[in-house]
């Protein structure tokens, strides 16, 4: 693995530590305020479920952005991609957030019985629903047990933390050593990381999202969570890269060819997300089984159809037609705007999945915004500090020159 000489002297590849730390303090301050405001609702029975359900959505939101970024970095090593060497460090920086996910999981672990009905069947006030949960539990008793639930959660959290830190630290290590063997080491670890990512993301979605209604299940739910995770991660990487480039960073290193490929991936996963969403709905609608269709009724009636149409319009149609043209994928404003939109709509998507199971009528609560500002503020605060610690691209990666010279066919 040899590399040709790469001239990076004219590029701004390092965010000044002072600038990075200032943004880290701003985002971190917002995050702490949001988390404190949300936590204030945990300790009153009148507001606990409202605050916890909002926190669950916000928690899974930043979880998917962090582990999705880790997956993107691992996948590039798995397939030996060279075009993505330049934008890969952005994903590695965001992926290094994964150890913080364990800290954010603490409220879910402590108050799980308040948002997961199968943990507290006796506490369900609706007698009809309590009976339905009891019947559903008969076929899931081996899986829905408290020790196994926490054991699975511990495995997910430890794996994500180790994988995220591994790819970030090894990549930064190469910046100093230039050792090609480290690249080979990351490539060898990639297959089990990618496989375990798919399994842990799917089962965490089963446990923490689908688990809020144990009477309903679909085997496509894990794939749906995967599609939304990757789509929002690509939007995050593209929006971040365009923002940094707009401020003069990575000049001459990241090119329209990289943005074009990120745009193509965003376009492809927009279609994939819509396909999975439609397939999950269509199969349940076609079978017309009451125990399955009632889930979609809850997500359509009492005002929730507004959010459903919003997802169709802003999570599929607008990104689809917005990224359809070649010029759109290369346009700074369009790519950044659609990338940011997909990041925001991912939270809306998760909100739509969870909230109709806790609220009969669609109505936003201030806890919803406090929770997402809290978790997202912490996420971007940690990321901002990380962005200031190392170069914005893997400067001694043996394939960096190939990536800089990459052209779409």
C-alpha positions in Angstrom: 0.0 0.0 0.0 2.0 3.0 -1.2 0.9 6.5 -1.7 1.9 9.2 -4.1 3.0 12.6 -2.6 0.0 14.6 -1.6 0.3 18.4 -1.4 -2.0 19.7 1.4 -0.1 22.9 2.1 -2.8 25.1 0.6 -5.7 23.5 2.4 -7.2 24.5 5.7 -7.4 21.1 7.4 -7.4 22.1 11.1 -10.1 23.9 13.0 -8.5 26.1 15.6 -8.9 24.6 19.1 -10.3 27.9 20.4 -13.0 28.0 17.7 -13.9 24.3 18.2 -14.0 24.7 22.0 -16.2 27.8 21.8 -18.8 25.9 19.7 -18.5 22.9 22.0 -19.4 25.2 24.9 -22.3 26.7 23.1 -23.8 23.4 22.0 -22.9 21.7 25.3 -24.6 24.5 27.3 -27.8 24.2 25.2 -27.6 20.4 25.7 -27.2 20.6 29.5 -30.1 23.0 29.8 -32.3 20.9 27.6 -31.5 17.7 29.5 -32.1 19.4 32.9 -35.4 20.7 31.7 -36.4 17.3 30.5 -35.2 15.5 33.6 -37.4 17.8 35.7 -40.4 15.9 34.4 -39.1 12.5 35.4 -39.8 12.9 39.1 -43.5 13.7 39.0 -46.1 11.0 38.2 -48.1 13.7 36.3 -45.4 14.4 33.8 -43.1 11.4 33.9 -44.5 9.5 30.9 -44.7 12.7 28.8 -41.1 13.6 29.6 -39.8 10.1 29.2 -41.5 9.4 25.9 -40.0 12.7 24.5 -36.6 11.7 25.9 -36.9 8.2 24.3 -37.4 9.8 20.9 -34.5 12.2 21.4 -32.2 9.5 22.8 -32.7 7.2 19.8 -32.3 10.1 17.5 -28.7 10.9 18.6 -28.0 7.2 19.0 -28.7 6.6 15.3 -26.6 9.6 14.2 -23.6 8.4 16.3 -23.7 4.7 15.4 -24.7 5.5 11.8 -21.5 7.6 11.5 -19.5 4.7 13.0 -21.0 2.3 10.5 -20.2 4.6 7.6 -16.5 4.7 8.6 -16.4 0.9 9.0 -18.2 0.2 5.8 -15.6 2.3 3.8 -12.9 0.1 5.2 -14.9 -3.1 4.5 -15.3 -2.4 0.8 -11.9 -0.7 0.4 -13.4 2.5 -0.9 -11.0 5.2 -1.9 -13.3 8.0 -3.0 -14.5 8.3 0.6 -11.2 8.8 2.3 -11.6 12.6 2.3 -15.1 12.8 3.9 -14.5 9.7 6.1 -13.0 11.7 9.0 -16.3 13.6 9.4 -18.0 10.3 10.0 -15.3 9.2 12.4 -15.6 12.4 14.4 -19.3 11.9 14.9 -18.9 8.2 15.5 -16.6 8.9 18.4 -19.7 10.1 20.3 -20.8 6.5 20.9 -19.5 6.1 24.5 -21.8 9.0 25.5 -24.8 6.9 24.4 -24.4 4.7 27.5 -24.6 7.8 29.7 -27.7 9.0 27.9 -29.3 5.6 28.3 -29.4 5.9 32.1 -32.9 7.5 32.3 -34.3 4.8 30.0 -32.7 2.1 32.2 -34.0 3.7 35.4 -37.6 4.5 34.3 -38.0 1.7 31.7 -41.2 0.3 33.4 -42.9 3.7 32.9 -42.6 3.5 29.1 -42.5 -0.2 28.4 -45.9 -1.8 29.2 -44.6 -5.3 29.3 -42.5 -4.4 32.4 -45.5 -3.2 34.3 -48.6 -5.0 33.1 -50.4 -4.4 36.4 -50.0 -0.7 36.0 -51.9 -0.6 32.7 -55.1 1.2 33.4 -57.0 0.2 30.2 -58.3 -3.3 30.9 -58.7 -4.2 27.3 -55.1 -3.2 26.5 -53.8 -4.9 29.6 -55.5 -8.1 28.4 -53.9 -7.7 24.9 -50.5 -7.1 26.4 -50.8 -10.2 28.6 -51.8 -12.4 25.6 -48.9 -11.0 23.5 -46.5 -11.7 26.3 -47.4 -15.4 26.3 -45.4 -15.9 23.0 -42.6 -13.5 23.9 -41.9 -14.4 27.6 -38.4 -15.9 26.7 -37.4 -12.6 25.1 -39.2 -9.9 27.1 -37.6 -10.6 30.5 -36.0 -7.8 32.6 -32.5 -9.4 33.0 -32.3 -10.3 29.3 -33.5 -6.7 28.4 -30.7 -5.1 30.4 -28.2 -7.7 29.2 -28.9 -6.9 25.6 -28.8 -3.2 26.3 -25.4 -3.5 27.9 -24.1 -5.5 24.9 -25.3 -2.8 22.4 -23.8 0.1 24.4 -20.4 -1.6 24.9 -20.1 -2.6 21.3 -21.1 0.8 20.0 -18.6 2.5 22.3 -15.7 0.3 21.5 -16.3 0.4 17.7 -16.8 4.2 17.6 -13.6 4.8 19.5 -11.7 2.2 17.6 -12.2 3.8 14.2 -11.7 7.3 15.4 -8.5 6.6 17.4 -6.9 4.3 14.8 -7.6 6.8 12.0 -6.1 9.7 14.0 -3.2 7.4 14.9 -2.4 7.1 11.2 -2.2 10.9 10.9 1.0 10.7 13.0 2.4 7.3 12.2 1.5 6.9 8.5 1.5 3.2 9.2 -0.4 1.3 6.5 -0.7 -1.7 8.8 -3.1 0.3 10.9 -5.3 0.7 7.8 -5.2 -3.0 7.3 -6.1 -3.6 10.9 -9.2 -1.3 10.5 -10.1 -3.2 7.4 -9.9 -6.6 9.2 -12.1 -5.5 12.0 -14.7 -4.0 9.6 -16.7 -7.3 8.7 -17.7 -8.2 12.3 -18.4 -4.5 13.1 -20.7 -4.1 10.1 -22.6 -7.3 10.9 -22.9 -6.5 14.6 -24.0 -3.0 13.8 -26.9 -4.4 11.7 -28.0 -6.7 14.5 -27.6 -4.3 17.4 -29.4 -1.4 15.7 -32.3 -3.7 14.7 -32.7 -5.3 18.1 -32.3 -1.9 19.9 -35.1 -0.6 17.7 -37.2 -3.7 18.7 -36.4 -3.3 22.4 -36.7 0.5 22.8 -39.1 1.6 20.1 -41.3 -1.4 19.1 -41.3 -2.5 22.7 -43.5 0.4 23.8 -46.4 -1.6 22.2 -45.8 -5.3 22.8 -49.1 -6.2 21.1 -47.7 -5.2 17.7 -44.7 -6.5 15.8 -43.2 -6.5 12.3 -39.9 -8.1 11.1 -39.3 -5.1 8.9 -39.0 -2.7 11.8 -35.2 -3.3 12.1 -34.7 -2.6 8.4 -36.9 0.6 8.7 -34.7 1.8 11.5 -31.6 1.0 9.5 -32.8 2.9 6.4 -33.7 6.0 8.5 -30.3 5.8 10.3 -28.2 5.7 7.2 -30.2 8.3 5.4 -29.9 10.8 8.2 -26.2 10.0 8.7 -25.5 10.7 5.0 -27.4 14.0 5.3 -25.4 14.9 8.4 -22.0 14.1 6.7 -23.0 16.0 3.5 -24.4 19.1 5.4 -21.3 19.2 7.6 -18.9 18.8 4.7 -20.6 21.6 2.8 -20.7 23.8 5.8 -16.9 23.4 6.5 -16.1 23.8 2.8 -18.2 27.0 2.8 -16.0 28.4 5.6 -12.8 27.6 3.5 -11.8 24.3 5.1 -10.6 21.4 3.0 -10.2 23.7 0.0 -8.9 21.7 -2.9 -9.1 18.5 -0.9 -12.9 17.8 -0.9 -14.3 18.4 -4.4 -17.6 18.3 -6.2 -16.9 14.7 -7.0 -17.2 13.8 -3.3 -20.3 15.8 -2.9 -21.8 14.2 -6.0 -21.3 10.7 -4.5 -22.7 11.8 -1.1 -25.7 13.2 -3.0 -26.1 9.9 -4.9 -26.1 7.9 -1.7 -28.6 10.3 -0.1 -30.8 9.9 -3.2 -30.5 6.1 -3.1 -31.3 5.8 0.5 -34.2 8.2 0.2 -35.8 5.7 -2.2 -34.8 2.8 0.0 -36.4 4.4 3.1 -39.6 5.1 1.2 -39.7 1.6 -0.2 -39.3 0.0 3.3 -41.9 2.4 4.8 -44.4 1.5 2.1 -43.7 -2.2 2.2 -44.2 -2.3 5.9 -47.5 -0.6 5.6 -48.7 -2.4 2.5 -48.2 -5.9 3.9 -50.1 -5.1 7.1 -52.9 -3.3 5.1 -53.1 -6.3 2.7 -53.4 -8.9 5.5 -55.9 -6.7 7.3 -55.4 -8.3 10.7 -57.0 -6.2 13.5 -54.1 -6.7 15.9 -51.7 -5.3 13.3 -53.8 -2.6 11.6 -54.7 -0.9 14.8 -51.1 0.3 15.1 -51.5 2.3 11.8 -54.9 3.6 12.9 -53.2 5.2 16.0 -50.7 6.8 13.6 -53.4 8.2 11.3 -56.4 9.3 13.4 -56.7 12.2 15.8 -54.5 14.6 13.9 -51.5 12.2 13.4 -52.2 12.0 9.6 -50.7 15.5 9.4 -47.4 14.2 10.5 -47.8 11.2 8.2 -48.2 13.5 5.2 -45.3 15.7 6.4 -43.0 12.6 6.3 -44.2 11.7 2.8 -43.6 15.2 1.5 -40.4 16.3 3.3 -38.8 12.9 4.0 -39.4 11.5 0.5 -40.8 13.6 -2.2 -38.8 16.8 -1.7 -35.4 15.0 -1.2 -36.2 12.7 -4.1 -36.9 15.4 -6.7 -34.4 17.8 -5.1 -31.5 15.4 -5.6 -32.7 13.9 -8.9 -30.6 16.2 -11.1 -26.8 15.9 -11.4 -26.4 19.6 -10.8 -28.4 19.5 -7.6 -26.0 17.0 -6.0 -23.1 19.4 -6.8 -24.9 22.6 -5.8 -23.6 23.8 -2.3 -26.9 25.3 -1.1 -29.1 22.5 -2.4 -27.0 19.6 -1.0 -26.5 21.3 2.4 -30.2 22.2 2.7 -31.4 18.7 1.8 -28.8 17.1 4.1 -30.0 19.3 7.0 -33.6 18.6 6.1 -33.0 14.8 6.3 -31.4 15.2 9.7 -34.4 17.1 11.0 -36.9 14.8 9.4 -35.3 11.8 11.0 -36.3 13.1 14.4 -39.8 13.7 13.0 -39.9 10.1 11.7 -38.9 8.7 15.2 -41.5 11.1 16.8 -44.2 9.7 14.5 -43.2 6.1 15.3 -43.3 6.6 19.1 -45.7 9.4 20.2 -49.1 8.1 18.9 -48.6 5.2 21.3 -48.4 7.6 24.2 -50.7 10.4 23.1 -54.1 9.9 21.6 -54.2 13.3 19.9 -51.3 14.9 18.1 -49.9 17.7 20.2 -46.4 18.8 20.7 -45.1 19.2 24.3 -42.3 21.5 25.4 -40.6 18.4 26.7 -40.3 17.2 23.0 -38.2 20.2 22.2 -36.3 20.3 25.4 -35.3 16.6 25.0 -34.1 16.9 21.5 -32.2 20.1 22.2 -30.7 18.4 25.2 -29.4 15.2 23.4 -28.6 17.0 20.1 -26.8 19.8 22.0 -24.6 17.2 23.8 -24.0 15.3 20.5 -22.9 18.4 18.6 -21.0 19.8 21.6 -18.9 16.6 21.9 -18.5 16.5 18.1 -17.4 20.2 17.9 -14.6 19.5 20.4 -13.6 16.4 18.5 -13.4 18.3 15.2 -10.8 20.6 16.8 -8.5 17.8 17.9 -7.3 16.4 14.6 -7.1 17.2 10.9 -10.4 17.2 9.0 -9.1 14.5 6.7 -6.8 11.5 7.3 -3.7 13.3 6.1 -1.4 10.2 5.9 -3.9 7.7 4.7 -2.2 5.9 1.8 -5.2 6.4 -0.4 -5.8 10.1 0.2 -4.2 11.1 -3.1 -6.6 8.7 -4.9 -9.5 10.2 -3.1 -8.5 13.8 -3.9 -8.1 12.8 -7.6 -11.4 10.9 -7.8 -13.8 11.6 -10.6 -17.3 10.3 -11.3 -17.5 8.2 -14.4 
